[in-house]
Amino acid sequence: MEELTPRQIEDERMVNEAYQHLVDTYMKSRHRGNVELINKAFNFAKQAHKGVRRLSGEPYIMHPIAVAQIACEEIGLGSTSICSALLHDVVEDTDYTVEDISNIFSPKIAQIVDGLTKISGGIFGEKASAQAESFKKLLLTMSDDIRVILIKISDRLHNMRTLGSQMPNKQYKIAGETLYIYAPLANRLGLHKVKEELEDLSFRYEHPEEYAEIARNLAGMKDNLNAEFDEFTAPIRQKLDESGIRYEIKARIKAPYSIWCKMQNKHVTFEEVYDILAVRIIFDVGKVHDEITECFHIYAVASNIYKPHPERFRDWLSHPKANGYQALHTTLMSKSGKWIEVQIRSRRMDEMAEQGFAAHWKYKEGGKTTKDSENELDKWLHTIKEILDDPQPNAVDFLDAIKLNLYASEIFVVTPKGEFKTMPAGCTALDFAFNIHTFLGTHCIGAKVNHKLVPISHVLNSGDQVEILTSKTQKVTADWMQYATTAKAKSKIHAILKREMREKQRKGEDMLNAFFAEMEKDPNSMVIDRLCALHEVSTREELYAAIGSARVVLGNQDRDLVLEKNPENKKSWSRYLEFFKRGRGKQTPEGVEAPNAPSEKIDRKKPLCLNEETMGKYIMCDCCHPIPGDDVLGYFDDDNRITIHKRQCAIAAKLKSSYGNHILAANWDTHKQLYFPATLHLEGIDHMGVLHQITGVLSQQMNVNMRKVHIETNDGIFTAEIQLEVHDVEDLQAICLDLKKIPEVQVVNRF
């Protein structure tokens, strides 16, 4: 027998300890003790992955064990899920097949493993994102067994916890994909703790400096927060003890990512984020009151001690959130003059909030769930299945459509018959029509909201009673995409418009073929491309649609081009095609020429160096306007053109989740030589001379060029937009600080 090396002995010890911890955790759970099946899966996976290591250097089997540990301990799944987690990479990384898993274990475990196995190619075509295709397969399998997505989330959580061993470009891809898809998905399934950790880990890798600063600030506040918590809860504890209620009070500190989002959205500093501390009261249901009555009883106790905020009371007891969350939220004024949120929930509600009702759903071994939660999850899965029935041809659009359905904020809308419907916040009357039935949505002409006539674009509020009005003559138009906010409405409208577009394209193609036949010419691709250039459309499909809808009428100019009577048309068509191929309006830093496709091969492992010499090779994203000092990344297209985006840019978020293999790490190395465009938004009190003060501050900045100032006043309030040229973020921050010193200026934001 071959003698083991010291490293192999250490590996064996590490693996056995991790597996024993998994078994111990499982045996302490409420599931039946099917350890024999788990042992079989562990030994099988260990043998299959033998000799393979992760980038971190540890044996590969440690990853499946860790995923199974998360699924068991943090989500509450049982033996079938644990086995599937242990086996989830076997089919992808070894010679074993799904059929082998089915024969050795069971068809159910094989089905789950198959859903977890990554695939490439498929409906989106050769150049499509493997992530999007993999995610689509995941969702299709999920509609049969929710455990697939729960194990996938466990897998993603462990990958995020060990992301430090990856290259920076891989970190941005995985973190972006996590933030864009998996964190909202975890939230939608009620996995609040998992969602929060996924967000924080993504934030840590995408914006390491900001994460570190917020973490330092939180650590520095720890003693003060503990003292504030003790002082606030002491009188509440006394009253609850007197009432004989069995309870637990916890402090909930706002997560770094949540704090950063508030700082970004509200344009405030860390010190100005007021709700860092919240209080959670968790009680055991007694013999006197039921859950809901006990919640309101505790609320009455707390609100008798501290004055509640009249607009910050949230009741998710009678009508839980779509992810099953139930609680009573109120915000109370502490003795120190701070508003503190208090969350009141039973032990059962707390468990549901931490692990989600998915873990308690009908597939949980030996478990039961409420009918309401089962119906909510069934509805959600049905909505996703409808989207998958007519998938978008573009991977980014597809993921975006799914993302729209993972809404976190809900409202309750009432039908004329008094039925409550859960809808995303910000939804319109048109969304509600499509939510009830596709026919209602397709023929919707308006609605009656609380018995008042409103247009289809009307945004609904919680508690609105809505009656949809229809007409058989009503038709879907492209404008409707502006009024729809839900994935279901958007996908249905898109499908109808696409069907109509195909009809116009067929009609246009027939008309163009007839046009060629009149001149006894063949409709070859070269001539059709020239016609595209002539009518300034970028694809033949657009040309067919334009002809079919009569937006383009074929005439003498087209005839001359086909018959090659005008040599100028022949000379200029390629210029037009190049223009449309490259796209319009690419913005570059001042003084830098627009880039051509770089000829050298791109090294994906090496970060891009953005300096004065290399800047001409890259395109600056014209939606987020990155400047030196911003956290950025690069994206290369099929022609090797590289666009630089801010890491939190909305377009970059989609690219990271859909085309992650095209993401490059990038670092600035500029030396205050180039100027970059930046825009500031100001708000404040209108006062004589305020514009003079603003321009005076800007004129004193040596490293800034002022290009444009636009200011408007209304009812004593002014808003201003200032377009500048700056060297970097440092310049911009100095300007913002100086502008904030003007007494009349209340808000200074960077666009």
BAMI-723476 format. One record per residue (C-alpha): residue in three letters; x, y, z. Coordinates in steps of 0.1 Angstrom, whole numbers, padded with zeros to 4 digits, always signed. Layout:
REM BAMI-723476
ALAXYZ;...
This chain:
REM BAMI-723476
MET+0000+0000+0000;GLU+0013+0034-0010;GLU+0024+0056+0019;LEU+0006+0089+0023;THR+0026+0122+0022;PRO+0022+0147+0050;ARG+0001+0169+0028;GLN-0022+0140+0019;ILE-0026+0131+0056;GLU-0035+0168+0064;ASP-0060+0168+0034;GLU-0076+0136+0047;ARG-0080+0150+0082;MET-0095+0183+0069;VAL-0120+0165+0046;ASN-0131+0140+0074;GLU-0135+0169+0099;ALA-0157+0189+0075;TYR-0178+0159+0066;GLN-0183+0149+0102;HIS-0194+0184+0110;LEU-0220+0181+0081;VAL-0233+0148+0095;ASP-0235+0162+0131;THR-0255+0192+0118;TYR-0278+0170+0099;MET-0285+0147+0129;LYS-0294+0177+0150;SER-0320+0189+0124;ARG-0356+0179+0123;HIS-0351+0157+0093;ARG-0352+0119+0095;GLY-0317+0104+0099;ASN-0309+0090+0065;VAL-0271+0091+0071;GLU-0265+0060+0050;LEU-0275+0078+0018;ILE-0254+0108+0026;ASN-0224+0086+0034;LYS-0228+0069+0000;ALA-0229+0103-0018;PHE-0199+0116+0001;ASN-0177+0085-0007;PHE-0188+0086-0044;ALA-0181+0123-0048;LYS-0148+0120-0029;GLN-0136+0093-0052;ALA-0148+0111-0083;HIS-0129+0143-0074;LYS-0098+0125-0061;GLY-0066+0143-0069;VAL-0083+0175-0079;ARG-0077+0208-0061;ARG-0094+0242-0061;LEU-0075+0274-0069;SER-0072+0280-0031;GLY-0051+0248-0029;GLU-0076+0227-0008;PRO-0090+0193-0021;TYR-0119+0199-0044;ILE-0143+0177-0023;MET-0142+0205+0003;HIS-0164+0226-0020;PRO-0193+0201-0023;ILE-0191+0194+0015;ALA-0193+0232+0022;VAL-0223+0236-0002;ALA-0241+0207+0015;GLN-0233+0223+0049;ILE-0249+0256+0038;ALA-0279+0238+0024;CYS-0284+0218+0056;GLU-0274+0244+0083;GLU-0284+0278+0068;ILE-0313+0268+0046;GLY-0327+0238+0064;LEU-0327+0212+0036;GLY-0327+0174+0041;SER-0309+0142+0029;THR-0320+0144-0008;SER-0307+0180-0010;ILE-0275+0172+0009;CYS-0267+0143-0014;SER-0275+0164-0045;ALA-0251+0191-0031;LEU-0223+0166-0025;LEU-0228+0153-0061;HIS-0235+0187-0078;ASP-0202+0189-0097;VAL-0197+0153-0105;VAL-0214+0153-0139;GLU-0197+0185-0150;ASP-0162+0178-0139;THR-0159+0140-0142;ASP-0168+0112-0167;TYR-0200+0102-0148;THR-0233+0110-0164;VAL-0268+0120-0151;GLU-0279+0084-0160;ASP-0251+0071-0137;ILE-0263+0093-0108;SER-0299+0080-0115;ASN-0289+0044-0114;ILE-0266+0046-0084;PHE-0287+0069-0063;SER-0322+0079-0075;PRO-0340+0097-0104;LYS-0349+0125-0081;ILE-0313+0132-0071;ALA-0302+0129-0107;GLN-0329+0154-0118;ILE-0316+0179-0092;VAL-0279+0173-0102;ASP-0289+0178-0139;GLY-0305+0211-0131;LEU-0273+0222-0113;THR-0250+0212-0141;LYS-0237+0241-0162;ILE-0243+0240-0200;SER-0233+0260-0230;GLY-0247+0268-0264;GLY-0285+0264-0267;ILE-0313+0287-0277;PHE-0292+0319-0275;GLY-0268+0309-0302;GLU-0230+0303-0303;LYS-0220+0337-0290;ALA-0245+0338-0262;SER-0237+0338-0225;ALA-0232+0304-0209;GLN-0244+0320-0176;ALA-0277+0330-0191;GLU-0283+0296-0207;SER-0273+0279-0174;PHE-0296+0301-0155;LYS-0325+0294-0178;LYS-0320+0256-0173;LEU-0318+0262-0136;LEU-0352+0280-0136;LEU-0368+0254-0158;THR-0358+0226-0134;MET-0368+0248-0104;SER-0404+0248-0115;ASP-0403+0210-0109;ASP-0382+0211-0077;ILE-0374+0242-0058;ARG-0344+0225-0042;VAL-0324+0230-0074;ILE-0323+0268-0069;LEU-0317+0265-0031;ILE-0287+0243-0037;LYS-0275+0266-0064;ILE-0277+0296-0040;SER-0257+0275-0015;ASP-0231+0268-0042;ARG-0230+0305-0051;LEU-0226+0315-0014;HIS-0196+0292-0009;ASN-0180+0305-0041;MET-0184+0340-0029;ARG-0169+0331+0005;THR-0138+0317-0013;LEU-0137+0343-0041;GLY-0103+0357-0029;SER-0084+0330-0048;GLN-0098+0341-0082;MET-0082+0367-0106;PRO-0097+0403-0104;ASN-0116+0400-0137;LYS-0132+0367-0125;GLN-0141+0384-0091;TYR-0159+0412-0109;LYS-0178+0388-0131;ILE-0189+0365-0103;ALA-0196+0394-0079;GLY-0216+0412-0105;GLU-0236+0382-0115;THR-0243+0375-0078;LEU-0255+0410-0071;TYR-0276+0411-0103;ILE-0293+0377-0100;TYR-0286+0356-0070;ALA-0290+0381-0042;PRO-0325+0392-0054;LEU-0334+0355-0060;ALA-0324+0346-0024;ASN-0345+0376-0012;ARG-0374+0365-0033;LEU-0372+0331-0017;GLY-0371+0346+0018;LEU-0335+0338+0025;HIS-0327+0371+0041;LYS-0294+0362+0058;VAL-0281+0346+0027;LYS-0292+0375+0006;GLU-0274+0400+0029;GLU-0242+0380+0029;LEU-0242+0377-0009;GLU-0246+0414-0012;ASP-0219+0422+0013;LEU-0194+0398-0003;SER-0201+0412-0038;PHE-0197+0447-0024;ARG-0164+0437-0008;TYR-0149+0425-0041;GLU-0163+0452-0063;HIS-0156+0482-0041;PRO-0129+0470-0016;GLU-0119+0505-0004;GLU-0155+0516+0003;TYR-0163+0483+0020;ALA-0132+0486+0042;GLU-0141+0522+0052;ILE-0177+0514+0061;ALA-0165+0483+0081;ARG-0140+0505+0100;ASN-0167+0530+0108;LEU-0191+0503+0120;ALA-0163+0488+0142;GLY-0156+0522+0157;MET-0193+0527+0165;LYS-0197+0493+0182;ASP-0195+0504+0218;ASN-0218+0534+0212;LEU-0244+0511+0194;ASN-0243+0486+0222;ALA-0249+0513+0248;GLU-0277+0528+0227;PHE-0293+0493+0223;ASP-0291+0486+0260;GLU-0306+0520+0270;PHE-0334+0517+0244;THR-0344+0481+0252;ALA-0342+0483+0290;PRO-0377+0498+0297;ILE-0392+0475+0270;ARG-0377+0444+0287;GLN-0391+0455+0320;LYS-0426+0458+0307;LEU-0425+0425+0287;ASP-0411+0407+0318;GLU-0441+0421+0338;SER-0465+0408+0311;GLY-0450+0373+0314;ILE-0441+0371+0277;ARG-0412+0347+0267;TYR-0391+0367+0243;GLU-0357+0375+0229;ILE-0344+0410+0219;LYS-0316+0413+0193;ALA-0298+0442+0178;ARG-0297+0443+0140;ILE-0269+0463+0126;LYS-0273+0475+0090;ALA-0251+0457+0066;PRO-0222+0475+0048;TYR-0238+0471+0014;SER-0271+0484+0026;ILE-0254+0514+0041;TRP-0234+0520+0009;CYS-0266+0518-0012;LYS-0283+0544+0011;MET-0252+0567+0008;GLN-0253+0564-0030;ASN-0291+0568-0034;LYS-0296+0596-0009;HIS-0262+0612-0016;VAL-0253+0613+0021;THR-0222+0605+0042;PHE-0218+0576+0065;GLU-0225+0599+0095;GLU-0258+0609+0079;VAL-0272+0574+0077;TYR-0295+0574+0107;ASP-0310+0538+0108;ILE-0278+0518+0113;LEU-0293+0502+0145;ALA-0326+0484+0145;VAL-0342+0462+0173;ARG-0358+0428+0167;ILE-0382+0414+0193;ILE-0388+0376+0188;PHE-0414+0360+0210;ASP-0427+0325+0218;VAL-0465+0322+0214;GLY-0482+0319+0248;LYS-0515+0304+0258;VAL-0533+0337+0260;HIS-0528+0352+0226;ASP-0523+0340+0190;GLU-0493+0352+0170;ILE-0509+0383+0154;THR-0526+0394+0187;GLU-0493+0390+0205;CYS-0475+0411+0179;PHE-0499+0440+0184;HIS-0498+0435+0222;ILE-0460+0439+0221;TYR-0463+0469+0198;ALA-0487+0485+0223;VAL-0462+0480+0251;ALA-0433+0495+0231;SER-0453+0525+0217;ASN-0465+0534+0252;ILE-0429+0539+0262;TYR-0416+0556+0230;LYS-0436+0578+0206;PRO-0440+0560+0172;HIS-0434+0576+0138;PRO-0469+0580+0122;GLU-0457+0571+0086;ARG-0433+0543+0094;PHE-0457+0515+0105;ARG-0457+0483+0084;ASP-0481+0455+0089;TRP-0470+0423+0071;LEU-0490+0400+0094;SER-0524+0397+0077;HIS-0508+0401+0042;PRO-0473+0386+0042;LYS-0447+0397+0016;ALA-0445+0376-0016;ASN-0415+0358-0001;GLY-0435+0347+0029;TYR-0421+0373+0053;GLN-0444+0382+0082;ALA-0437+0408+0109;LEU-0448+0441+0124;HIS-0425+0470+0119;THR-0426+0503+0137;THR-0402+0532+0142;LEU-0399+0547+0177;MET-0383+0579+0189;SER-0356+0570+0215;LYS-0348+0591+0246;SER-0316+0603+0228;GLY-0337+0618+0200;LYS-0330+0591+0173;TRP-0356+0571+0153;ILE-0350+0534+0159;GLU-0369+0507+0139;VAL-0384+0479+0159;GLN-0393+0446+0142;ILE-0418+0423+0161;ARG-0422+0387+0151;SER-0429+0352+0165;ARG-0403+0324+0166;ARG-0419+0308+0136;MET-0419+0341+0116;ASP-0383+0346+0125;GLU-0373+0312+0112;MET-0392+0318+0080;ALA-0375+0352+0076;GLU-0340+0337+0081;GLN-0344+0305+0060;GLY-0374+0313+0038;PHE-0406+0294+0032;ALA-0389+0275+0003;ALA-0372+0253+0029;HIS-0406+0245+0044;TRP-0424+0240+0011;LYS-0441+0208+0000;TYR-0408+0191-0010;LYS-0393+0193+0025;GLU-0389+0158+0039;GLY-0415+0153+0066;GLY-0424+0189+0067;LYS-0456+0209+0062;THR-0463+0245+0051;THR-0492+0269+0050;LYS-0514+0269+0019;ASP-0508+0307+0014;SER-0470+0303+0011;GLU-0474+0273-0012;ASN-0498+0293-0035;GLU-0474+0324-0035;LEU-0444+0302-0046;ASP-0466+0284-0071;LYS-0477+0317-0086;TRP-0441+0329-0088;LEU-0428+0298-0105;HIS-0457+0299-0129;THR-0448+0335-0139;ILE-0412+0325-0145;LYS-0424+0295-0166;GLU-0445+0319-0188;ILE-0413+0340-0194;LEU-0393+0309-0203;ASP-0420+0298-0227;ASP-0411+0327-0249;PRO-0374+0335-0241;GLN-0357+0366-0253;PRO-0332+0360-0282;ASN-0307+0382-0264;ALA-0291+0369-0232;VAL-0290+0402-0215;ASP-0327+0409-0222;PHE-0335+0374-0209;LEU-0317+0379-0176;ASP-0332+0414-0173;ALA-0367+0400-0177;ILE-0361+0375-0149;LYS-0345+0402-0128;LEU-0377+0423-0131;ASN-0396+0394-0115;LEU-0373+0392-0085;TYR-0388+0423-0069;ALA-0382+0429-0033;SER-0409+0456-0025;GLU-0445+0447-0028;ILE-0479+0464-0026;PHE-0514+0449-0023;VAL-0539+0458-0050;VAL-0576+0449-0046;THR-0598+0436-0075;PRO-0635+0448-0078;LYS-0645+0415-0061;GLY-0623+0422-0031;GLU-0595+0398-0039;PHE-0560+0409-0028;LYS-0532+0407-0054;THR-0495+0410-0047;MET-0477+0434-0071;PRO-0443+0450-0072;ALA-0440+0486-0060;GLY-0441+0510-0089;CYS-0464+0489-0110;THR-0489+0504-0134;ALA-0525+0497-0143;LEU-0512+0480-0175;ASP-0490+0456-0153;PHE-0521+0448-0132;ALA-0541+0440-0164;PHE-0515+0415-0176;ASN-0511+0400-0142;ILE-0548+0391-0142;HIS-0550+0378-0178;THR-0531+0383-0211;PHE-0564+0391-0229;LEU-0571+0420-0204;GLY-0536+0433-0208;THR-0537+0431-0246;HIS-0570+0450-0249;CYS-0566+0474-0219;ILE-0576+0510-0226;GLY-0574+0523-0190;ALA-0587+0515-0155;LYS-0608+0527-0127;VAL-0587+0532-0096;ASN-0608+0538-0065;HIS-0637+0545-0089;LYS-0617+0572-0108;LEU-0608+0569-0145;VAL-0570+0567-0150;PRO-0547+0559-0180;ILE-0528+0526-0185;SER-0496+0543-0173;HIS-0511+0552-0139;VAL-0488+0540-0110;LEU-0507+0520-0084;ASN-0504+0524-0046;SER-0510+0498-0019;GLY-0547+0494-0011;ASP-0559+0507-0045;GLN-0591+0490-0058;VAL-0586+0485-0095;GLU-0610+0477-0123;ILE-0595+0472-0158;LEU-0613+0487-0188;THR-0609+0470-0222;SER-0619+0474-0258;LYS-0618+0448-0286;THR-0603+0473-0310;GLN-0574+0482-0287;LYS-0540+0470-0300;VAL-0505+0467-0283;THR-0481+0495-0294;ALA-0443+0499-0288;ASP-0451+0528-0264;TRP-0465+0502-0240;MET-0430+0491-0231;GLN-0426+0524-0213;TYR-0457+0518-0192;ALA-0449+0482-0182;THR-0426+0475-0152;THR-0432+0437-0145;ALA-0415+0409-0163;LYS-0448+0393-0172;ALA-0462+0424-0189;LYS-0429+0432-0206;SER-0425+0397-0220;LYS-0461+0395-0233;ILE-0459+0430-0249;HIS-0425+0420-0264;ALA-0438+0387-0278;ILE-0468+0405-0294;LEU-0446+0432-0310;LYS-0421+0406-0322;ARG-0449+0387-0339;GLU-0462+0418-0356;MET-0426+0428-0366;ARG-0421+0394-0382;GLU-0452+0399-0402;LYS-0440+0433-0414;GLN-0406+0419-0422;ARG-0422+0391-0443;LYS-0444+0416-0461;GLY-0414+0440-0466;GLU-0392+0412-0479;ASP-0419+0401-0504;MET-0422+0438-0516;LEU-0384+0441-0520;ASN-0382+0409-0540;ALA-0410+0421-0562;PHE-0391+0454-0566;PHE-0360+0435-0578;ALA-0381+0413-0601;GLU-0395+0444-0619;MET-0359+0454-0628;GLU-0350+0417-0636;LYS-0323+0418-0609;ASP-0314+0393-0582;PRO-0317+0405-0546;ASN-0281+0398-0537;SER-0267+0407-0502;MET-0243+0434-0515;VAL-0271+0454-0531;ILE-0294+0450-0500;ASP-0266+0462-0478;ARG-0263+0493-0500;LEU-0300+0499-0496;CYS-0296+0496-0458;ALA-0269+0523-0459;LEU-0291+0545-0481;HIS-0320+0544-0457;GLU-0297+0545-0426;VAL-0308+0512-0411;SER-0282+0488-0396;THR-0297+0454-0405;ARG-0316+0438-0434;GLU-0344+0429-0410;GLU-0348+0466-0401;LEU-0350+0474-0438;TYR-0377+0447-0444;ALA-0397+0460-0415;ALA-0394+0496-0426;ILE-0406+0487-0461;GLY-0434+0464-0448;SER-0447+0492-0425;ALA-0444+0519-0453;ARG-0418+0539-0434;VAL-0396+0533-0464;VAL-0412+0536-0499;LEU-0390+0522-0526;GLY-0385+0548-0554;ASN-0362+0562-0581;GLN-0332+0565-0558;ASP-0334+0529-0548;ARG-0339+0519-0585;ASP-0307+0539-0594;LEU-0287+0522-0567;VAL-0299+0487-0577;LEU-0291+0494-0614;GLU-0258+0511-0603;LYS-0266+0543-0622;ASN-0252+0566-0595;PRO-0215+0559-0587;GLU-0217+0581-0555;ASN-0241+0557-0539;LYS-0216+0528-0546;LYS-0187+0547-0531;SER-0204+0559-0499;TRP-0224+0528-0488;SER-0194+0511-0469;ARG-0189+0543-0449;TYR-0225+0541-0437;LEU-0222+0505-0429;GLU-0191+0511-0408;PHE-0208+0539-0390;PHE-0237+0517-0380;LYS-0215+0487-0372;ARG-0194+0507-0347;GLY-0223+0525-0332;ARG-0231+0562-0326;GLY-0220+0587-0300;LYS-0190+0569-0284;GLN-0175+0594-0260;THR-0138+0596-0253;PRO-0118+0618-0229;GLU-0110+0653-0242;GLY-0081+0653-0265;VAL-0081+0615-0271;GLU-0091+0601-0305;ALA-0118+0576-0308;PRO-0103+0541-0306;ASN-0100+0514-0333;ALA-0101+0478-0325;PRO-0068+0469-0309;SER-0048+0445-0330;GLU-0029+0428-0301;LYS-0043+0398-0283;ILE-0061+0406-0250;ASP-0046+0390-0219;ARG-0077+0384-0197;LYS-0056+0376-0166;LYS-0037+0410-0167;PRO-0055+0441-0155;LEU-0058+0470-0180;CYS-0036+0499-0172;LEU-0055+0532-0180;ASN-0029+0559-0185;GLU-0021+0587-0209;GLU-0004+0564-0234;THR-0031+0536-0234;MET-0062+0557-0231;GLY-0066+0560-0269;LYS-0072+0523-0272;TYR-0104+0523-0251;ILE-0140+0536-0252;MET-0153+0554-0222;CYS-0189+0543-0214;ASP-0212+0572-0223;CYS-0238+0563-0197;CYS-0217+0563-0165;HIS-0188+0586-0176;PRO-0160+0569-0156;ILE-0131+0592-0146;PRO-0097+0584-0129;GLY-0104+0574-0093;ASP-0136+0555-0100;ASP-0137+0518-0095;VAL-0138+0505-0131;LEU-0137+0474-0153;GLY-0132+0467-0190;TYR-0155+0449-0214;PHE-0143+0436-0248;ASP-0167+0429-0277;ASP-0163+0404-0305;ASP-0141+0429-0324;ASN-0118+0432-0294;ARG-0129+0468-0288;ILE-0127+0476-0251;THR-0152+0498-0232;ILE-0145+0511-0197;HIS-0174+0511-0173;LYS-0178+0521-0136;ARG-0183+0489-0117;GLN-0217+0499-0103;CYS-0229+0511-0138;ALA-0262+0495-0147;ILE-0249+0483-0181;ALA-0218+0468-0165;ALA-0241+0449-0140;LYS-0258+0432-0170;LEU-0226+0425-0188;LYS-0210+0409-0156;SER-0240+0386-0153;SER-0244+0378-0190;TYR-0210+0381-0206;GLY-0187+0375-0176;ASN-0159+0360-0197;HIS-0156+0393-0215;ILE-0149+0413-0183;LEU-0114+0426-0177;ALA-0099+0441-0145;ALA-0088+0477-0150;ASN-0067+0502-0129;TRP-0061+0539-0134;ASP-0025+0553-0136;THR-0031+0589-0148;HIS-0011+0619-0138;LYS-0035+0648-0141;GLN-0028+0654-0178;LEU-0061+0644-0195;TYR-0095+0660-0189;PHE-0126+0639-0184;PRO-0163+0651-0186;ALA-0183+0652-0153;THR-0217+0666-0144;LEU-0228+0680-0110;HIS-0264+0685-0099;LEU-0271+0712-0073;GLU-0302+0721-0053;GLY-0306+0749-0027;ILE-0323+0780-0015;ASP-0326+0807-0042;HIS-0309+0838-0031;MET-0294+0869-0047;GLY-0259+0862-0058;VAL-0260+0824-0053;LEU-0250+0818-0090;HIS-0221+0842-0086;GLN-0209+0823-0055;ILE-0211+0790-0074;THR-0192+0802-0104;GLY-0167+0819-0080;VAL-0159+0785-0064;LEU-0155+0768-0098;SER-0132+0796-0111;GLN-0109+0791-0081;GLN-0103+0755-0090;MET-0070+0753-0110;ASN-0076+0717-0123;VAL-0112+0723-0136;ASN-0127+0736-0169;MET-0163+0748-0167;ARG-0182+0740-0199;LYS-0218+0747-0192;VAL-0240+0760-0163;HIS-0278+0756-0164;ILE-0299+0770-0135;GLU-0336+0771-0128;THR-0356+0785-0099;ASN-0391+0777-0087;ASP-0409+0788-0055;GLY-0376+0799-0039;ILE-0357+0767-0047;PHE-0330+0765-0074;THR-0317+0735-0093;ALA-0285+0737-0113;GLU-0266+0714-0137;ILE-0229+0721-0142;GLN-0209+0704-0169;LEU-0172+0703-0161;GLU-0139+0689-0173;VAL-0118+0674-0144;HIS-0086+0653-0141;ASP-0100+0628-0116;VAL-0124+0620-0087;GLU-0101+0639-0063;ASP-0107+0672-0083;LEU-0145+0665-0082;GLN-0146+0658-0045;ALA-0127+0690-0038;ILE-0153+0710-0058;CYS-0182+0693-0040;LEU-0167+0701-0006;ASP-0163+0738-0016;LEU-0198+0740-0031;LYS-0213+0725+0001;LYS-0197+0754+0021;ILE-0221+0779+0003;PRO-0249+0783+0029;GLU-0277+0783+0002;VAL-0265+0751-0014;GLN-0283+0721+0002;VAL-0275+0692-0022;VAL-0245+0685-0044;ASN-0246+0652-0064;ARG-0225+0638-0092;PHE-0245+0625-0122;
